[in-house]
């Protein structure tokens, strides 16, 4: 994201922007980081449908390593149950 002056925003500016946005929408307990975690988790769940891989999710998130991306992905109890039932 670039400012009107075509320079990058400091991290705290983006964090504050998200905090104000979430507050104006009435979202409690949300942050720029929780939004990022949600994006990465949803992308990981749907990347196969798009013909991609976790490496693509890593690149979208801007992570240097796949291990970092994996730390952002939250598990899904319902999905685990479905997998076990398939086996």
C-alpha atoms as an extended CHARMM CRD file, in Angstrom:
* protein
*
        87  EXT
         1         1  UNK       CA              0.0000000000        0.0000000000        0.0000000000  PROA      1               0.0000000000
         2         2  UNK       CA              1.3970000000        3.3720000000       -0.9650000000  PROA      2               0.0000000000
         3         3  UNK       CA              0.5580000000        6.7840000000        0.4360000000  PROA      3               0.0000000000
         4         4  UNK       CA             -0.5870000000        9.7150000000       -1.6800000000  PROA      4               0.0000000000
         5         5  UNK       CA              3.0820000000       10.6810000000       -1.8820000000  PROA      5               0.0000000000
         6         6  UNK       CA              3.8850000000        7.2730000000       -3.4100000000  PROA      6               0.0000000000
         7         7  UNK       CA              5.8610000000        6.1430000000       -0.3770000000  PROA      7               0.0000000000
         8         8  UNK       CA              5.2220000000        3.1540000000        1.8510000000  PROA      8               0.0000000000
         9         9  UNK       CA              3.2250000000        3.5800000000        5.0370000000  PROA      9               0.0000000000
        10        10  UNK       CA              4.9640000000        2.8340000000        8.3300000000  PROA      10              0.0000000000
        11        11  UNK       CA              3.6830000000       -0.4380000000        9.8540000000  PROA      11              0.0000000000
        12        12  UNK       CA              1.9540000000        1.3360000000       12.7500000000  PROA      12              0.0000000000
        13        13  UNK       CA             -0.0540000000        3.4620000000       10.2870000000  PROA      13              0.0000000000
        14        14  UNK       CA             -1.4810000000        0.3490000000        8.6430000000  PROA      14              0.0000000000
        15        15  UNK       CA             -2.1730000000       -1.2370000000       12.0420000000  PROA      15              0.0000000000
        16        16  UNK       CA             -4.0300000000        1.8950000000       13.1650000000  PROA      16              0.0000000000
        17        17  UNK       CA             -5.9490000000        2.0810000000        9.8690000000  PROA      17              0.0000000000
        18        18  UNK       CA             -7.2180000000       -1.4750000000       10.3330000000  PROA      18              0.0000000000
        19        19  UNK       CA             -8.0770000000       -0.8210000000       13.9950000000  PROA      19              0.0000000000
        20        20  UNK       CA            -10.1680000000        2.2100000000       12.9970000000  PROA      20              0.0000000000
        21        21  UNK       CA            -11.8380000000        0.2830000000       10.1580000000  PROA      21              0.0000000000
        22        22  UNK       CA            -12.7480000000       -2.7000000000       12.3350000000  PROA      22              0.0000000000
        23        23  UNK       CA            -14.0150000000       -0.3950000000       15.0880000000  PROA      23              0.0000000000
        24        24  UNK       CA            -16.2100000000        1.5270000000       12.6180000000  PROA      24              0.0000000000
        25        25  UNK       CA            -17.6800000000       -1.7980000000       11.4460000000  PROA      25              0.0000000000
        26        26  UNK       CA            -18.3880000000       -2.8510000000       15.0310000000  PROA      26              0.0000000000
        27        27  UNK       CA            -15.8960000000       -5.7380000000       15.0040000000  PROA      27              0.0000000000
        28        28  UNK       CA            -14.5880000000       -6.5450000000       18.4780000000  PROA      28              0.0000000000
        29        29  UNK       CA            -11.1670000000       -8.0840000000       19.0890000000  PROA      29              0.0000000000
        30        30  UNK       CA            -10.0000000000       -7.7230000000       15.4850000000  PROA      30              0.0000000000
        31        31  UNK       CA             -6.6320000000       -6.4520000000       14.3350000000  PROA      31              0.0000000000
        32        32  UNK       CA             -4.5610000000       -6.2110000000       11.2010000000  PROA      32              0.0000000000
        33        33  UNK       CA             -2.8580000000       -9.4140000000       12.3140000000  PROA      33              0.0000000000
        34        34  UNK       CA             -6.1170000000      -11.3160000000       12.8320000000  PROA      34              0.0000000000
        35        35  UNK       CA             -7.2080000000      -10.2200000000        9.3640000000  PROA      35              0.0000000000
        36        36  UNK       CA             -3.9250000000      -11.4850000000        7.9620000000  PROA      36              0.0000000000
        37        37  UNK       CA             -4.3230000000      -14.8120000000        9.7880000000  PROA      37              0.0000000000
        38        38  UNK       CA             -7.8650000000      -15.1620000000        8.4100000000  PROA      38              0.0000000000
        39        39  UNK       CA             -6.6700000000      -14.4170000000        4.8700000000  PROA      39              0.0000000000
        40        40  UNK       CA             -3.8440000000      -16.9780000000        5.0460000000  PROA      40              0.0000000000
        41        41  UNK       CA             -6.1090000000      -19.6580000000        6.5550000000  PROA      41              0.0000000000
        42        42  UNK       CA             -8.8250000000      -19.1490000000        3.9360000000  PROA      42              0.0000000000
        43        43  UNK       CA             -6.2800000000      -19.0490000000        1.1310000000  PROA      43              0.0000000000
        44        44  UNK       CA             -4.7340000000      -22.3100000000        2.3570000000  PROA      44              0.0000000000
        45        45  UNK       CA             -8.1590000000      -23.9860000000        2.4330000000  PROA      45              0.0000000000
        46        46  UNK       CA             -9.0010000000      -22.8630000000       -1.1020000000  PROA      46              0.0000000000
        47        47  UNK       CA             -5.6770000000      -22.8500000000       -2.9300000000  PROA      47              0.0000000000
        48        48  UNK       CA             -6.1540000000      -26.3500000000       -4.3510000000  PROA      48              0.0000000000
        49        49  UNK       CA             -9.4270000000      -25.2440000000       -5.9900000000  PROA      49              0.0000000000
        50        50  UNK       CA             -7.4230000000      -22.5680000000       -7.8110000000  PROA      50              0.0000000000
        51        51  UNK       CA             -4.8010000000      -25.0790000000       -8.9250000000  PROA      51              0.0000000000
        52        52  UNK       CA             -2.1540000000      -23.6680000000       -6.6050000000  PROA      52              0.0000000000
        53        53  UNK       CA             -0.0770000000      -24.7970000000       -3.6640000000  PROA      53              0.0000000000
        54        54  UNK       CA              0.9110000000      -23.5930000000       -0.2060000000  PROA      54              0.0000000000
        55        55  UNK       CA              3.9280000000      -21.9900000000       -1.8720000000  PROA      55              0.0000000000
        56        56  UNK       CA              1.4830000000      -19.6380000000       -3.6270000000  PROA      56              0.0000000000
        57        57  UNK       CA             -0.1170000000      -18.7650000000       -0.2870000000  PROA      57              0.0000000000
        58        58  UNK       CA              3.3660000000      -18.1200000000        1.1190000000  PROA      58              0.0000000000
        59        59  UNK       CA              4.1160000000      -15.7160000000       -1.7120000000  PROA      59              0.0000000000
        60        60  UNK       CA              0.7590000000      -13.9410000000       -1.3700000000  PROA      60              0.0000000000
        61        61  UNK       CA              1.4250000000      -13.4560000000        2.3400000000  PROA      61              0.0000000000
        62        62  UNK       CA              4.9350000000      -12.1640000000        1.6450000000  PROA      62              0.0000000000
        63        63  UNK       CA              6.5400000000      -14.7320000000        3.9360000000  PROA      63              0.0000000000
        64        64  UNK       CA             10.1610000000      -15.7240000000        3.4010000000  PROA      64              0.0000000000
        65        65  UNK       CA              9.6020000000      -19.3070000000        4.5050000000  PROA      65              0.0000000000
        66        66  UNK       CA              6.7890000000      -21.8210000000        4.2630000000  PROA      66              0.0000000000
        67        67  UNK       CA              7.2100000000      -22.4700000000        7.9900000000  PROA      67              0.0000000000
        68        68  UNK       CA              6.0790000000      -18.9250000000        8.7460000000  PROA      68              0.0000000000
        69        69  UNK       CA              3.0080000000      -19.3740000000        6.5450000000  PROA      69              0.0000000000
        70        70  UNK       CA              2.1630000000      -22.6420000000        8.2820000000  PROA      70              0.0000000000
        71        71  UNK       CA              2.1320000000      -20.8820000000       11.6620000000  PROA      71              0.0000000000
        72        72  UNK       CA             -0.6310000000      -18.6090000000       10.3530000000  PROA      72              0.0000000000
        73        73  UNK       CA             -2.8990000000      -21.4420000000        9.1800000000  PROA      73              0.0000000000
        74        74  UNK       CA             -5.5060000000      -22.3870000000       11.7520000000  PROA      74              0.0000000000
        75        75  UNK       CA             -6.7810000000      -25.9640000000       11.9510000000  PROA      75              0.0000000000
        76        76  UNK       CA            -10.4020000000      -26.9130000000       11.3190000000  PROA      76              0.0000000000
        77        77  UNK       CA            -12.0120000000      -29.5770000000       13.5160000000  PROA      77              0.0000000000
        78        78  UNK       CA            -14.8160000000      -30.2500000000       11.0270000000  PROA      78              0.0000000000
        79        79  UNK       CA            -12.3230000000      -30.7800000000        8.2160000000  PROA      79              0.0000000000
        80        80  UNK       CA            -10.3650000000      -33.2260000000       10.3830000000  PROA      80              0.0000000000
        81        81  UNK       CA            -13.5440000000      -35.2110000000       11.0900000000  PROA      81              0.0000000000
        82        82  UNK       CA            -14.3650000000      -35.3470000000        7.3700000000  PROA      82              0.0000000000
        83        83  UNK       CA            -10.8570000000      -36.5650000000        6.5450000000  PROA      83              0.0000000000
        84        84  UNK       CA            -11.0540000000      -39.3200000000        9.1460000000  PROA      84              0.0000000000
        85        85  UNK       CA            -14.4870000000      -40.3590000000        7.8180000000  PROA      85              0.0000000000
        86        86  UNK       CA            -13.0800000000      -40.5230000000        4.2710000000  PROA      86              0.0000000000
        87        87  UNK       CA            -10.3590000000      -42.8820000000        5.4350000000  PROA      87              0.0000000000
